[in-house]
C-alpha cells in the first residue's frame, strides 16, 4: 500500500531542520511508521537471502576496496520502482530534502541510499561520510530497521560531537539519525545479531566537471 506523502513543513521535519541548524545532528526515535519499518526490514532480508547484498567498499571510484578490518557491512543501493516500501521511504526522504533546502538553503539536489546489513561482530571504524575528492554529500541520514533491539545487543552508532562528546544511538527500528556529512565523525560498534538499516546521503551539485 502506498503511503500518503507528508508535507515538507510537517512538524517532525521542521524539528530535524532546527536540530541540524543548532547542533549539526538530529535523532528522531519514532520516524518511520511501524508497518513501513517492517516492510523495509523484510525487503532487506529478502535481498540478503537472494545474495544481492555485497560487501561494502572503502573509498570511491577506482581506489575503492573491500577492507573488512575497517567495515564489515553488506549493502545494496536502492532505486525507484524496485519495491513499494522503498518508494514510500524515498518519497518521505524527498520531503525531508525539501524541508532542509527551505530551512537551511543547502541546495540539495538528490538523495542516494542503500540497505546495510551488519552480521554479528561486524563494525565500521571511525570515519566521516564526505569523500576527500567529492564534496557533494551534505547531510547523512540513517534509518534503522531492527525489531525489538535492546542496548545489550550492541551495534550502536557512536558519534563524535564537539568538545570531545561521544554520543551513542541504539539502532532501534523506526529511529532516524541525521547529521552533517563532513562534520560528524562516527563509527558503528559490533552487535550480537544482524543489524539492518537504510543509510543515505542528501547531495548538492558537486564541483566535478560533467
N, CA and C atoms as an extended XYZ file, in Angstrom:
630
Properties=species:S:1:pos:R:3:atomname:S:1:resname:S:1:resid:I:1 pbc="F F F"
N         0.840       -1.193        0.000 N   UNK     1
C         0.000        0.000        0.000 CA  UNK     1
C         0.875        1.242        0.000 C   UNK     1
N         0.602        2.159       -0.901 N   UNK     2
C         1.406        3.378       -0.992 CA  UNK     2
C         1.047        4.321        0.153 C   UNK     2
N         2.069        4.809        0.845 N   UNK     3
C         1.861        5.706        1.972 CA  UNK     3
C         1.530        7.110        1.472 C   UNK     3
N         0.752        7.822        2.277 N   UNK     4
C         0.461        9.212        1.953 CA  UNK     4
C         1.717       10.053        2.174 C   UNK     4
N         2.073       10.900        1.211 N   UNK     5
C         3.247       11.751        1.414 CA  UNK     5
C         3.009       12.744        2.537 C   UNK     5
N         4.061       13.108        3.248 N   UNK     6
C         3.914       14.134        4.265 CA  UNK     6
C         4.485       15.436        3.709 C   UNK     6
N         3.894       16.572        4.052 N   UNK     7
C         4.372       17.849        3.515 CA  UNK     7
C         5.731       18.211        4.101 C   UNK     7
N         6.489       19.012        3.362 N   UNK     8
C         7.832       19.378        3.811 CA  UNK     8
C         7.811       20.318        5.013 C   UNK     8
N         6.617       20.856        5.359 N   UNK     9
C         6.519       21.691        6.554 CA  UNK     9
C         5.916       20.930        7.736 C   UNK     9
N         5.957       19.598        7.677 N   UNK    10
C         5.479       18.783        8.788 CA  UNK    10
C         6.325       19.072       10.029 C   UNK    10
N         5.712       19.152       11.212 N   UNK    11
C         6.479       19.495       12.431 CA  UNK    11
C         7.676       18.584       12.679 C   UNK    11
N         7.559       17.301       12.357 N   UNK    12
C         8.673       16.382       12.569 CA  UNK    12
C         9.863       16.772       11.707 C   UNK    12
N         9.607       17.121       10.458 N   UNK    13
C        10.693       17.514        9.564 CA  UNK    13
C        11.295       18.852        9.989 C   UNK    13
N        10.463       19.770       10.440 N   UNK    14
C        10.968       21.065       10.898 CA  UNK    14
C        11.835       20.906       12.142 C   UNK    14
N        11.502       19.940       12.994 N   UNK    15
C        12.317       19.673       14.182 CA  UNK    15
C        13.714       19.215       13.763 C   UNK    15
N        13.779       18.374       12.729 N   UNK    16
C        15.074       17.914       12.236 CA  UNK    16
C        15.886       19.091       11.697 C   UNK    16
N        15.238       19.962       10.934 N   UNK    17
C        15.915       21.139       10.390 CA  UNK    17
C        16.469       22.003       11.522 C   UNK    17
N        15.669       22.235       12.556 N   UNK    18
C        16.122       23.050       13.688 CA  UNK    18
C        17.303       22.403       14.403 C   UNK    18
N        17.236       21.085       14.592 N   UNK    19
C        18.341       20.378       15.247 CA  UNK    19
C        19.636       20.514       14.449 C   UNK    19
N        19.548       20.344       13.123 N   UNK    20
C        20.744       20.453       12.294 CA  UNK    20
C        21.332       21.857       12.368 C   UNK    20
N        20.458       22.862       12.352 N   UNK    21
C        20.928       24.241       12.416 CA  UNK    21
C        21.633       24.520       13.734 C   UNK    21
N        21.117       23.960       14.817 N   UNK    22
C        21.646       24.270       16.145 CA  UNK    22
C        22.790       23.360       16.561 C   UNK    22
N        22.694       22.061       16.235 N   UNK    23
C        23.659       21.095       16.756 CA  UNK    23
C        24.476       20.380       15.681 C   UNK    23
N        24.003       20.384       14.421 N   UNK    24
C        24.683       19.630       13.372 CA  UNK    24
C        24.231       18.190       13.263 C   UNK    24
N        23.254       17.778       14.107 N   UNK    25
C        22.732       16.413       14.044 CA  UNK    25
C        21.348       16.375       14.678 C   UNK    25
N        20.610       15.300       14.398 N   UNK    26
C        19.269       15.132       14.954 CA  UNK    26
C        18.970       13.646       15.096 C   UNK    26
N        18.294       13.291       16.176 N   UNK    27
C        17.833       11.915       16.392 CA  UNK    27
C        16.334       11.946       16.635 C   UNK    27
N        15.583       11.184       15.822 N   UNK    28
C        14.137       11.060       15.988 CA  UNK    28
C        13.835        9.583       16.215 C   UNK    28
N        13.485        9.227       17.440 N   UNK    29
C        13.313        7.816       17.790 CA  UNK    29
C        12.107        7.175       17.110 C   UNK    29
N        11.097        7.983       16.804 N   UNK    30
C         9.921        7.465       16.100 CA  UNK    30
C         9.761        8.276       14.822 C   UNK    30
N        10.368        7.794       13.740 N   UNK    31
C        10.318        8.492       12.460 CA  UNK    31
C         9.530        7.696       11.440 C   UNK    31
N         9.917        6.458       11.203 N   UNK    32
C         9.178        5.616       10.257 CA  UNK    32
C         7.982        4.972       10.958 C   UNK    32
N         6.839        4.871       10.284 N   UNK    33
C         5.727        4.086       10.835 CA  UNK    33
C         6.147        2.629       10.999 C   UNK    33
N         5.552        1.951       11.977 N   UNK    34
C         5.924        0.568       12.266 CA  UNK    34
C         5.751       -0.320       11.038 C   UNK    34
N         4.630       -0.161       10.327 N   UNK    35
C         4.383       -1.002        9.158 CA  UNK    35
C         5.451       -0.841        8.096 C   UNK    35
N         5.859        0.408        7.817 N   UNK    36
C         6.880        0.645        6.799 CA  UNK    36
C         8.230        0.118        7.270 C   UNK    36
N         8.537        0.271        8.547 N   UNK    37
C         9.781       -0.277        9.092 CA  UNK    37
C         9.836       -1.784        8.873 C   UNK    37
N         8.742       -2.468        9.155 N   UNK    38
C         8.700       -3.924        8.989 CA  UNK    38
C         8.816       -4.323        7.523 C   UNK    38
N         8.157       -3.573        6.632 N   UNK    39
C         8.229       -3.884        5.202 CA  UNK    39
C         9.652       -3.692        4.668 C   UNK    39
N        10.312       -2.635        5.102 N   UNK    40
C        11.680       -2.386        4.658 CA  UNK    40
C        12.633       -3.441        5.212 C   UNK    40
N        12.440       -3.846        6.464 N   UNK    41
C        13.272       -4.906        7.031 CA  UNK    41
C        13.094       -6.203        6.258 C   UNK    41
N        11.846       -6.528        5.908 N   UNK    42
C        11.587       -7.748        5.137 CA  UNK    42
C        12.237       -7.669        3.763 C   UNK    42
N        12.200       -6.490        3.138 N   UNK    43
C        12.835       -6.316        1.832 CA  UNK    43
C        14.353       -6.499        1.936 C   UNK    43
N        14.941       -5.947        2.992 N   UNK    44
C        16.383       -6.095        3.200 CA  UNK    44
C        16.747       -7.563        3.387 C   UNK    44
N        15.990       -8.267        4.216 N   UNK    45
C        16.283       -9.678        4.472 CA  UNK    45
C        16.079      -10.529        3.218 C   UNK    45
N        15.068      -10.186        2.422 N   UNK    46
C        14.825      -10.925        1.178 CA  UNK    46
C        16.018      -10.770        0.225 C   UNK    46
N        16.505       -9.555        0.094 N   UNK    47
C        17.651       -9.321       -0.788 CA  UNK    47
C        18.892      -10.037       -0.262 C   UNK    47
N        19.058      -10.045        1.059 N   UNK    48
C        20.205      -10.754        1.632 CA  UNK    48
C        20.113      -12.249        1.353 C   UNK    48
N        18.898      -12.807        1.517 N   UNK    49
C        18.710      -14.240        1.284 CA  UNK    49
C        18.951      -14.608       -0.176 C   UNK    49
N        18.683      -13.671       -1.079 N   UNK    50
C        18.880      -13.920       -2.512 CA  UNK    50
C        20.298      -13.594       -2.969 C   UNK    50
N        21.155      -13.221       -2.012 N   UNK    51
C        22.551      -12.956       -2.340 CA  UNK    51
C        22.811      -11.629       -3.012 C   UNK    51
N        21.875      -10.681       -2.863 N   UNK    52
C        22.017       -9.405       -3.558 CA  UNK    52
C        22.832       -8.377       -2.773 C   UNK    52
N        23.023       -8.594       -1.468 N   UNK    53
C        23.833       -7.667       -0.679 CA  UNK    53
C        25.306       -8.043       -0.842 C   UNK    53
N        26.131       -7.070       -1.182 N   UNK    54
C        27.551       -7.328       -1.440 CA  UNK    54
C        28.406       -6.619       -0.391 C   UNK    54
N        29.602       -7.129       -0.107 N   UNK    55
C        30.480       -6.455        0.849 CA  UNK    55
C        30.721       -5.008        0.449 C   UNK    55
N        30.606       -4.108        1.421 N   UNK    56
C        30.770       -2.684        1.143 CA  UNK    56
C        32.252       -2.348        1.021 C   UNK    56
N        32.555       -1.407        0.131 N   UNK    57
C        33.936       -0.991       -0.098 CA  UNK    57
C        34.246        0.267        0.713 C   UNK    57
N        35.531        0.519        0.866 N   UNK    58
C        36.026        1.755        1.465 CA  UNK    58
C        36.575        2.617        0.340 C   UNK    58
N        36.233        3.915        0.357 N   UNK    59
C        36.682        4.804       -0.710 CA  UNK    59
C        35.687        4.831       -1.854 C   UNK    59
N        36.076        5.494       -2.949 N   UNK    60
C        35.176        5.613       -4.096 CA  UNK    60
C        35.963        5.452       -5.386 C   UNK    60
N        35.206        5.121       -6.442 N   UNK    61
C        35.814        5.031       -7.762 CA  UNK    61
C        36.883        3.960       -7.849 C   UNK    61
N        37.927        4.202       -8.646 N   UNK    62
C        38.946        3.173       -8.875 CA  UNK    62
C        39.784        2.850       -7.641 C   UNK    62
N        39.756        3.722       -6.620 N   UNK    63
C        40.556        3.472       -5.416 CA  UNK    63
C        39.769        2.717       -4.351 C   UNK    63
N        38.496        2.397       -4.602 N   UNK    64
C        37.702        1.703       -3.585 CA  UNK    64
C        38.155        0.257       -3.458 C   UNK    64
N        38.052       -0.280       -2.231 N   UNK    65
C        38.443       -1.661       -1.999 CA  UNK    65
C        37.693       -2.209       -0.798 C   UNK    65
N        37.554       -3.537       -0.770 N   UNK    66
C        36.911       -4.221        0.349 CA  UNK    66
C        37.952       -4.390        1.451 C   UNK    66
N        37.660       -3.838        2.632 N   UNK    67
C        38.586       -3.945        3.755 CA  UNK    67
C        37.772       -4.227        5.013 C   UNK    67
N        37.586       -5.520        5.307 N   UNK    68
C        36.733       -5.894        6.425 CA  UNK    68
C        37.323       -5.510        7.772 C   UNK    68
N        38.612       -5.179        7.817 N   UNK    69
C        39.189       -4.660        9.043 CA  UNK    69
C        38.775       -3.231        9.323 C   UNK    69
N        38.119       -2.576        8.337 N   UNK    70
C        37.609       -1.211        8.515 CA  UNK    70
C        36.090       -1.215        8.583 C   UNK    70
N        35.455       -1.924        7.645 N   UNK    71
C        33.996       -2.024        7.682 CA  UNK    71
C        33.569       -3.410        7.223 C   UNK    71
N        32.490       -3.939        7.854 N   UNK    72
C        32.084       -5.303        7.567 CA  UNK    72
C        30.641       -5.464        7.138 C   UNK    72
N        30.009       -4.356        6.729 N   UNK    73
C        28.611       -4.461        6.329 CA  UNK    73
C        28.486       -4.928        4.886 C   UNK    73
N        27.298       -5.443        4.560 N   UNK    74
C        26.939       -5.834        3.204 CA  UNK    74
C        25.806       -4.932        2.753 C   UNK    74
N        25.867       -4.430        1.530 N   UNK    75
C        24.946       -3.384        1.112 CA  UNK    75
C        24.344       -3.675       -0.257 C   UNK    75
N        23.233       -2.980       -0.545 N   UNK    76
C        22.725       -2.871       -1.908 CA  UNK    76
C        22.022       -1.528       -2.055 C   UNK    76
N        22.406       -0.788       -3.074 N   UNK    77
C        21.779        0.504       -3.359 CA  UNK    77
C        20.340        0.284       -3.810 C   UNK    77
N        19.467        1.217       -3.460 N   UNK    78
C        18.069        1.118       -3.873 CA  UNK    78
C        17.783        2.147       -4.952 C   UNK    78
N        16.836        1.810       -5.819 N   UNK    79
C        16.430        2.684       -6.916 CA  UNK    79
C        14.907        2.769       -6.937 C   UNK    79
N        14.346        3.881       -7.428 N   UNK    80
C        12.891        3.985       -7.536 CA  UNK    80
C        12.333        2.872       -8.412 C   UNK    80
N        11.154        2.378       -8.031 N   UNK    81
C        10.469        1.378       -8.817 CA  UNK    81
C        10.834       -0.057       -8.497 C   UNK    81
N        11.752       -0.285       -7.562 N   UNK    82
C        12.145       -1.657       -7.234 CA  UNK    82
C        11.156       -2.334       -6.296 C   UNK    82
N        10.669       -1.581       -5.306 N   UNK    83
C         9.768       -2.136       -4.294 CA  UNK    83
C         8.935       -0.997       -3.728 C   UNK    83
N         7.662       -1.264       -3.449 N   UNK    84
C         6.772       -0.218       -2.952 CA  UNK    84
C         7.271        0.363       -1.641 C   UNK    84
N         7.760       -0.477       -0.739 N   UNK    85
C         8.250        0.021        0.547 CA  UNK    85
C         9.409        0.991        0.342 C   UNK    85
N        10.304        0.665       -0.568 N   UNK    86
C        11.434        1.554       -0.852 CA  UNK    86
C        10.956        2.867       -1.462 C   UNK    86
N         9.960        2.792       -2.348 N   UNK    87
C         9.424        4.011       -2.939 CA  UNK    87
C         8.794        4.908       -1.880 C   UNK    87
N         8.076        4.310       -0.918 N   UNK    88
C         7.481        5.097        0.164 CA  UNK    88
C         8.566        5.775        1.003 C   UNK    88
N         9.634        5.046        1.276 N   UNK    89
C        10.757        5.606        2.026 CA  UNK    89
C        11.403        6.753        1.248 C   UNK    89
N        11.647        6.567       -0.046 N   UNK    90
C        12.275        7.613       -0.848 CA  UNK    90
C        11.398        8.855       -0.928 C   UNK    90
N        10.085        8.655       -0.986 N   UNK    91
C         9.168        9.791       -1.017 CA  UNK    91
C         9.244       10.586        0.291 C   UNK    91
N         9.326        9.879        1.397 N   UNK    92
C         9.454       10.528        2.693 CA  UNK    92
C        10.759       11.318        2.782 C   UNK    92
N        11.831       10.729        2.297 N   UNK    93
C        13.120       11.420        2.355 CA  UNK    93
C        13.171       12.609        1.409 C   UNK    93
N        12.390       12.564        0.338 N   UNK    94
C        12.347       13.727       -0.545 CA  UNK    94
C        11.638       14.892        0.131 C   UNK    94
N        10.638       14.590        0.951 N   UNK    95
C        10.003       15.655        1.737 CA  UNK    95
C        11.007       16.269        2.712 C   UNK    95
N        11.848       15.427        3.306 N   UNK    96
C        12.884       15.936        4.197 CA  UNK    96
C        13.896       16.772        3.422 C   UNK    96
N        14.238       16.343        2.211 N   UNK    97
C        15.161       17.135        1.380 CA  UNK    97
C        14.607       18.533        1.131 C   UNK    97
N        13.321       18.601        0.808 N   UNK    98
C        12.693       19.904        0.567 CA  UNK    98
C        12.705       20.757        1.834 C   UNK    98
N        12.455       20.131        2.983 N   UNK    99
C        12.469       20.869        4.246 CA  UNK    99
C        13.865       21.399        4.558 C   UNK    99
N        14.886       20.596        4.309 N   UNK   100
C        16.263       21.030        4.551 CA  UNK   100
C        16.642       22.187        3.636 C   UNK   100
N        16.218       22.108        2.377 N   UNK   101
C        16.518       23.197        1.453 CA  UNK   101
C        15.806       24.486        1.855 C   UNK   101
N        14.557       24.363        2.270 N   UNK   102
C        13.803       25.553        2.641 CA  UNK   102
C        14.351       26.191        3.921 C   UNK   102
N        14.747       25.335        4.876 N   UNK   103
C        15.173       25.870        6.162 CA  UNK   103
C        16.643       26.235        6.249 C   UNK   103
N        17.495       25.538        5.486 N   UNK   104
C        18.940       25.719        5.633 CA  UNK   104
C        19.629       26.156        4.351 C   UNK   104
N        18.895       26.273        3.252 N   UNK   105
C        19.447       26.757        1.974 CA  UNK   105
C        20.668       25.933        1.546 C   UNK   105
N        20.538       24.612        1.586 N   UNK   106
C        21.672       23.741        1.291 CA  UNK   106
C        21.803       23.405       -0.189 C   UNK   106
N        20.773       23.662       -0.973 N   UNK   107
C        20.849       23.339       -2.397 CA  UNK   107
C        20.958       21.850       -2.678 C   UNK   107
N        20.243       21.052       -1.874 N   UNK   108
C        20.303       19.600       -2.031 CA  UNK   108
C        19.507       19.189       -3.272 C   UNK   108
N        20.161       18.440       -4.170 N   UNK   109
C        19.537       18.090       -5.442 CA  UNK   109
C        19.004       16.668       -5.483 C   UNK   109
N        19.618       15.758       -4.748 N   UNK   110
C        19.159       14.371       -4.820 CA  UNK   110
C        19.496       13.636       -3.530 C   UNK   110
N        19.100       12.368       -3.494 N   UNK   111
C        19.299       11.525       -2.327 CA  UNK   111
C        19.682       10.140       -2.807 C   UNK   111
N        20.768        9.594       -2.273 N   UNK   112
C        21.186        8.227       -2.594 CA  UNK   112
C        21.127        7.405       -1.316 C   UNK   112
N        20.766        6.132       -1.438 N   UNK   113
C        20.588        5.326       -0.231 CA  UNK   113
C        20.816        3.851       -0.535 C   UNK   113
N        21.278        3.113        0.469 N   UNK   114
C        21.431        1.671        0.322 CA  UNK   114
C        21.000        0.953        1.599 C   UNK   114
N        20.529       -0.287        1.416 N   UNK   115
C        20.367       -1.178        2.557 CA  UNK   115
C        21.753       -1.524        3.089 C   UNK   115
N        21.849       -1.676        4.406 N   UNK   116
C        23.092       -2.129        5.022 CA  UNK   116
C        22.760       -3.182        6.068 C   UNK   116
N        23.410       -4.328        5.974 N   UNK   117
C        23.272       -5.374        6.975 CA  UNK   117
C        24.647       -5.675        7.562 C   UNK   117
N        24.759       -5.491        8.869 N   UNK   118
C        25.971       -5.865        9.581 CA  UNK   118
C        25.727       -7.219       10.244 C   UNK   118
N        26.414       -8.272        9.839 N   UNK   119
C        26.270       -9.547       10.537 CA  UNK   119
C        26.877       -9.440       11.934 C   UNK   119
N        26.569      -10.381       12.823 N   UNK   120
C        27.112      -10.328       14.180 CA  UNK   120
C        28.629      -10.174       14.179 C   UNK   120
N        29.109       -9.230       14.976 N   UNK   121
C        30.546       -8.987       15.085 CA  UNK   121
C        31.108       -7.976       14.112 C   UNK   121
N        30.350       -7.620       13.069 N   UNK   122
C        30.841       -6.663       12.076 CA  UNK   122
C        30.784       -5.244       12.643 C   UNK   122
N        31.619       -4.368       12.101 N   UNK   123
C        31.719       -2.995       12.596 CA  UNK   123
C        32.153       -2.092       11.453 C   UNK   123
N        32.212       -0.787       11.732 N   UNK   124
C        32.743        0.191       10.786 CA  UNK   124
C        33.524        1.194       11.624 C   UNK   124
N        34.830        1.258       11.408 N   UNK   125
C        35.672        2.122       12.207 CA  UNK   125
C        35.339        3.595       11.983 C   UNK   125
N        35.834        4.431       12.869 N   UNK   126
C        35.565        5.878       12.868 CA  UNK   126
C        35.913        6.503       11.518 C   UNK   126
N        34.979        7.304       10.992 N   UNK   127
C        35.157        7.921        9.677 CA  UNK   127
C        34.196        9.094        9.539 C   UNK   127
N        34.348        9.865        8.475 N   UNK   128
C        33.347       10.850        8.064 CA  UNK   128
C        32.810       10.431        6.707 C   UNK   128
N        31.603       10.889        6.386 N   UNK   129
C        30.914       10.397        5.190 CA  UNK   129
C        31.267       11.144        3.911 C   UNK   129
N        31.814       12.331        4.028 N   UNK   130
C        32.144       13.076        2.811 CA  UNK   130
C        33.514       12.651        2.304 C   UNK   130
N        33.584       12.329        1.009 N   UNK   131
C        34.856       11.935        0.420 CA  UNK   131
C        35.780       13.148        0.281 C   UNK   131
N        37.074       12.897        0.350 N   UNK   132
C        38.043       13.995        0.233 CA  UNK   132
C        37.994       14.643       -1.145 C   UNK   132
N        37.693       13.851       -2.176 N   UNK   133
C        37.731       14.370       -3.545 CA  UNK   133
C        36.330       14.567       -4.134 C   UNK   133
N        35.303       14.596       -3.283 N   UNK   134
C        33.924       14.771       -3.756 CA  UNK   134
C        33.117       15.398       -2.624 C   UNK   134
N        32.711       16.651       -2.822 N   UNK   135
C        32.048       17.395       -1.739 CA  UNK   135
C        30.529       17.401       -1.858 C   UNK   135
N        29.967       16.470       -2.642 N   UNK   136
C        28.523       16.532       -2.870 CA  UNK   136
C        27.697       16.102       -1.663 C   UNK   136
N        28.176       15.141       -0.878 N   UNK   137
C        27.396       14.685        0.267 CA  UNK   137
C        27.360       15.773        1.349 C   UNK   137
N        26.148       16.220        1.658 N   UNK   138
C        25.981       17.292        2.638 CA  UNK   138
C        25.380       16.798        3.950 C   UNK   138
N        24.346       15.951        3.857 N   UNK   139
C        23.625       15.504        5.052 CA  UNK   139
C        23.451       13.991        4.975 C   UNK   139
N        23.879       13.296        6.027 N   UNK   140
C        23.725       11.848        6.123 CA  UNK   140
C        22.439       11.518        6.867 C   UNK   140
N        21.783       10.435        6.477 N   UNK   141
C        20.532       10.025        7.117 CA  UNK   141
C        20.522        8.501        7.249 C   UNK   141
N        20.359        8.019        8.470 N   UNK   142
C        20.333        6.581        8.735 CA  UNK   142
C        19.006        6.237        9.404 C   UNK   142
N        18.265        5.301        8.799 N   UNK   143
C        17.018        4.804        9.368 CA  UNK   143
C        17.237        3.345        9.761 C   UNK   143
N        16.888        3.011       10.998 N   UNK   144
C        17.112        1.653       11.494 CA  UNK   144
C        15.863        0.796       11.331 C   UNK   144
N        16.092       -0.504       11.044 N   UNK   145
C        15.010       -1.427       10.687 CA  UNK   145
C        14.956       -2.637       11.615 C   UNK   145
N        15.491       -2.503       12.818 N   UNK   146
C        15.656       -3.646       13.721 CA  UNK   146
C        14.479       -3.783       14.679 C   UNK   146
N        13.935       -4.995       14.760 N   UNK   147
C        12.808       -5.287       15.633 CA  UNK   147
C        13.308       -5.670       17.026 C   UNK   147
N        12.683       -5.094       18.057 N   UNK   148
C        12.947       -5.468       19.456 CA  UNK   148
C        14.431       -5.421       19.793 C   UNK   148
N        15.104       -4.351       19.383 N   UNK   149
C        16.534       -4.214       19.658 CA  UNK   149
C        16.734       -3.728       21.091 C   UNK   149
N        17.671       -4.342       21.794 N   UNK   150
C        17.997       -3.964       23.165 CA  UNK   150
C        19.422       -3.424       23.228 C   UNK   150
N        19.706       -2.521       24.170 N   UNK   151
C        21.065       -1.963       24.257 CA  UNK   151
C        22.145       -3.031       24.362 C   UNK   151
N        21.838       -4.149       25.044 N   UNK   152
C        22.856       -5.183       25.192 CA  UNK   152
C        23.159       -5.921       23.889 C   UNK   152
N        22.349       -5.702       22.851 N   UNK   153
C        22.662       -6.286       21.545 CA  UNK   153
C        23.836       -5.577       20.882 C   UNK   153
N        24.198       -4.386       21.378 N   UNK   154
C        25.311       -3.637       20.794 CA  UNK   154
C        24.889       -2.902       19.535 C   UNK   154
N        25.846       -2.743       18.587 N   UNK   155
C        25.537       -2.142       17.300 CA  UNK   155
C        25.250       -0.658       17.333 C   UNK   155
N        25.657        0.030       18.396 N   UNK   156
C        25.366        1.453       18.486 CA  UNK   156
C        26.110        2.248       17.406 C   UNK   156
N        25.478        3.325       16.962 N   UNK   157
C        26.157        4.339       16.166 CA  UNK   157
C        26.792        5.304       17.163 C   UNK   157
N        28.104        5.389       17.161 N   UNK   158
C        28.798        6.309       18.068 CA  UNK   158
C        29.226        7.541       17.290 C   UNK   158
N        28.688        8.682       17.673 N   UNK   159
C        29.040        9.948       17.032 CA  UNK   159
C        30.007       10.717       17.920 C   UNK   159
N        31.002       11.319       17.285 N   UNK   160
C        31.992       12.130       17.983 CA  UNK   160
C        31.640       13.590       17.750 C   UNK   160
N        31.035       14.191       18.755 N   UNK   161
C        30.497       15.535       18.637 CA  UNK   161
C        31.508       16.566       19.124 C   UNK   161
N        31.099       17.811       19.140 N   UNK   162
C        32.004       18.895       19.519 CA  UNK   162
C        32.410       18.774       20.986 C   UNK   162
N        33.559       19.338       21.298 N   UNK   163
C        34.085       19.402       22.665 CA  UNK   163
C        34.312       18.018       23.262 C   UNK   163
N        34.664       17.055       22.395 N   UNK   164
C        35.035       15.733       22.876 CA  UNK   164
C        33.885       14.863       23.343 C   UNK   164
N        32.653       15.238       23.016 N   UNK   165
C        31.492       14.463       23.456 CA  UNK   165
C        31.292       13.254       22.540 C   UNK   165
N        31.127       12.079       23.136 N   UNK   166
C        30.756       10.877       22.397 CA  UNK   166
C        29.291       10.565       22.701 C   UNK   166
N        28.512       10.304       21.649 N   UNK   167
C        27.080       10.038       21.822 CA  UNK   167
C        26.719        8.771       21.075 C   UNK   167
N        26.101        7.820       21.769 N   UNK   168
C        25.723        6.541       21.183 CA  UNK   168
C        24.225        6.491       20.875 C   UNK   168
N        23.887        6.005       19.679 N   UNK   169
C        22.500        5.800       19.269 CA  UNK   169
C        22.245        4.301       19.185 C   UNK   169
N        21.248        3.817       19.926 N   UNK   170
C        20.841        2.419       19.836 CA  UNK   170
C        20.007        2.250       18.566 C   UNK   170
N        20.327        1.270       17.706 N   UNK   171
C        19.672        1.172       16.393 CA  UNK   171
C        18.294        0.507       16.434 C   UNK   171
N        17.376        1.131       17.142 N   UNK   172
C        16.024        0.591       17.260 CA  UNK   172
C        15.205        0.887       16.003 C   UNK   172
N        14.309       -0.027       15.663 N   UNK   173
C        13.507        0.103       14.454 CA  UNK   173
C        12.694        1.383       14.425 C   UNK   173
N        12.711        2.077       13.260 N   UNK   174
C        11.962        3.303       13.077 CA  UNK   174
C        12.706        4.553       13.450 C   UNK   174
N        13.870        4.418       14.095 N   UNK   175
C        14.664        5.577       14.517 CA  UNK   175
C        15.424        6.157       13.325 C   UNK   175
N        15.488        7.483       13.264 N   UNK   176
C        16.240        8.197       12.240 CA  UNK   176
C        17.321        9.036       12.904 C   UNK   176
N        18.534        8.973       12.357 N   UNK   177
C        19.619        9.864       12.761 CA  UNK   177
C        20.080       10.626       11.524 C   UNK   177
N        20.176       11.935       11.647 N   UNK   178
C        20.597       12.807       10.556 CA  UNK   178
C        21.763       13.653       11.063 C   UNK   178
N        22.805       13.816       10.239 N   UNK   179
C        23.923       14.658       10.664 CA  UNK   179
C        24.650       15.214        9.446 C   UNK   179
N        25.424       16.275        9.663 N   UNK   180
C        26.178       16.904        8.588 CA  UNK   180
C        27.321       15.981        8.171 C   UNK   180
N        27.356       15.625        6.897 N   UNK   181
C        28.225       14.550        6.425 CA  UNK   181
C        29.707       14.834        6.624 C   UNK   181
N        30.112       16.087        6.490 N   UNK   182
C        31.527       16.405        6.574 CA  UNK   182
C        31.999       16.815        7.946 C   UNK   182
N        31.094       16.842        8.933 N   UNK   183
C        31.445       17.441       10.217 CA  UNK   183
C        31.276       16.524       11.423 C   UNK   183
N        30.694       15.339       11.255 N   UNK   184
C        30.438       14.464       12.403 CA  UNK   184
C        31.127       13.112       12.174 C   UNK   184
N        32.329       12.923       12.722 N   UNK   185
C        32.935       11.592       12.682 CA  UNK   185
C        32.071       10.601       13.470 C   UNK   185
N        32.053        9.352       13.017 N   UNK   186
C        31.204        8.358       13.673 CA  UNK   186
C        31.721        6.956       13.356 C   UNK   186
N        31.242        5.984       14.125 N   UNK   187
C        31.572        4.592       13.875 CA  UNK   187
C        30.374        3.723       14.229 C   UNK   187
N        30.393        2.491       13.735 N   UNK   188
C        29.372        1.507       14.063 CA  UNK   188
C        30.022        0.431       14.919 C   UNK   188
N        29.483        0.215       16.113 N   UNK   189
C        30.041       -0.772       17.030 CA  UNK   189
C        29.500       -2.161       16.701 C   UNK   189
N        30.256       -3.221       16.999 N   UNK   190
C        29.788       -4.578       16.700 CA  UNK   190
C        28.554       -4.948       17.500 C   UNK   190
N        27.726       -5.811       16.911 N   UNK   191
C        26.482       -6.260       17.542 CA  UNK   191
C        26.479       -7.783       17.651 C   UNK   191
N        25.535       -8.282       18.431 N   UNK   192
C        25.417       -9.729       18.624 CA  UNK   192
C        24.387      -10.354       17.699 C   UNK   192
N        23.723       -9.557       16.875 N   UNK   193
C        22.724      -10.069       15.930 CA  UNK   193
C        22.797       -9.230       14.660 C   UNK   193
N        22.127       -9.666       13.605 N   UNK   194
C        22.097       -8.887       12.373 CA  UNK   194
C        21.559       -7.485       12.659 C   UNK   194
N        22.225       -6.504       12.098 N   UNK   195
C        21.854       -5.094       12.298 CA  UNK   195
C        21.482       -4.508       10.946 C   UNK   195
N        20.228       -4.072       10.787 N   UNK   196
C        19.702       -3.613        9.496 CA  UNK   196
C        19.461       -2.108        9.507 C   UNK   196
N        19.764       -1.478        8.386 N   UNK   197
C        19.471       -0.047        8.266 CA  UNK   197
C        19.348        0.321        6.798 C   UNK   197
N        18.825        1.511        6.574 N   UNK   198
C        18.925        2.196        5.292 CA  UNK   198
C        19.783        3.428        5.539 C   UNK   198
N        20.899        3.489        4.852 N   UNK   199
C        21.834        4.595        5.025 CA  UNK   199
C        21.844        5.418        3.750 C   UNK   199
N        21.746        6.741        3.893 N   UNK   200
C        21.668        7.563        2.701 CA  UNK   200
C        22.288        8.934        2.887 C   UNK   200
N        22.395        9.649        1.764 N   UNK   201
C        23.021       10.964        1.759 CA  UNK   201
C        22.262       11.916        0.842 C   UNK   201
N        21.967       13.085        1.386 N   UNK   202
C        21.436       14.178        0.582 CA  UNK   202
C        22.626       14.900       -0.041 C   UNK   202
N        22.548       15.115       -1.372 N   UNK   203
C        23.705       15.653       -2.092 CA  UNK   203
C        23.352       16.935       -2.823 C   UNK   203
N        24.335       17.827       -2.844 N   UNK   204
C        24.227       19.040       -3.656 CA  UNK   204
C        24.976       18.817       -4.959 C   UNK   204
N        24.905       19.788       -5.845 N   UNK   205
C        25.678       19.716       -7.080 CA  UNK   205
C        27.165       19.820       -6.729 C   UNK   205
N        27.980       18.952       -7.301 N   UNK   206
C        29.388       18.903       -6.946 CA  UNK   206
C        30.247       19.827       -7.791 C   UNK   206
N        31.529       19.881       -7.424 N   UNK   207
C        32.483       20.700       -8.147 CA  UNK   207
C        33.114       19.977       -9.320 C   UNK   207
N        32.797       18.686       -9.471 N   UNK   208
C        33.396       17.921      -10.565 CA  UNK   208
C        32.800       18.346      -11.908 C   UNK   208
N        33.598       18.412      -12.951 N   UNK   209
C        33.050       18.708      -14.276 CA  UNK   209
C        32.203       17.554      -14.775 C   UNK   209
N        31.185       17.871      -15.560 N   UNK   210
C        30.308       16.808      -16.091 CA  UNK   210
C        30.918       16.236      -17.371 C   UNK   210
